C-alpha cells in the first residue's frame, strides 16, 4: 500500500496542472486556441481520474484501519462511561416496548380506543433511541462535534414529546393535539414535494401532487387554517400566531437546555461561530480540525441521555 503522502503528491501534480491551465486561460481569454486548450485540459483531467482510480482501492482499507485504531483509543479512555450510555439506551428501548404493549392491552381490555398520544409519543421515542445510537457510533468514531449536532435532534424530540404528553390528554383542554401533530405532516409533505419539483420536475406526477394537496386540505379543514403556519400543530397552546422553538421549550419546562441547543446549532448550520468551534487558535496561526478526537465526548452523550429520559417521562 502506498504511503498516504505519496498518494497526495501523485494527485497534486495533475490537479495543479488543471488549476494552472484554467488560471492561464482566464488571464488570456482573448488569445489562444480553444480546441488546444480543451485538449490539454482533458488530458490533465483524465490523468487525475486514472490516478484516483488506481489508488482508490487502498483508501477504504486505510480509513477503516484508522477508524479501528481510533475506536480503541476512545474505548481505552471512555469505555466505562460508554458502557453506561449503552445500558441506559437499552433500558429506554425496553421501557418503550413494554409501555406501548401494556397501554394497548389496557385499552383493549377496557373496550376503548388507545390514548391518541400513545402512537405519536411511541414513534418519537423510537426515533429518540435511533438518534441515541447514532450519537453512540459518532462518539466511538471520535466525532464528538457530529454527535453534538445529533444531540440537538434528541432535544427537539424531548420537547415535542413533553408538550404533547403534558397538554394533549384526551380529557384535557387540547384532546386533538396529537392528531394535529400527525396532521401537520401533510403540510410539510406538500411543501417538501413542491421544493423537490423545482429541482426535478419529473419526481412526482400530477396525480401525486393532487393527492398531497387534497390530504393537506383535509387536514386544514379538520384542524383550522392555523395548522399551515410554523409549528401550526401547536398554535392552540398559545395566545399568539407566531411560534418559535423557545416557546415550546418553555412550555415543556426544558428551557435549561437552551444554551446547549444553541451550541449544537452551530454544528448543524454553517455559521461563522462554527469555524471557531472547529479550530485550534494560537497567536500565530489557526488550525482547522478535520479528523477524529478523543476529547469532548461527555457533553453530547450527557445531553442525549437527558433527552431520552425526558422522552420516557412523556
Secondary structure, DSSP 8 states (H G I E B T S, - for coil): ---HHHHHHHHHHHHHHHHHHHHHHHHTTTSS-HHHHHHHHHHHHHHHHHHHHHHHHHHHHHHHHHHHHHHHHHHHHHHHHHHHHHHHHHHHHHHHHHHHHHHHHHHHHHTS---HHHHHHHHHHHHHHHHHHHHHHHHHTT-HHHHHHHHHHHHHHHHHHHHHHHH--TTSTTTTHHHHHHHHHHHHHHHHHHHHHHH-TTSS-HHHHHHHHHHHHHHHHHH-GGGGSTTGGGGGGSS-S---HHHHHHHTT-GGGHHHHHHHHHHHS--HHHHHHTEEEETTEEEE--S--SSSHHHHHHHHHHHHHHHHH-
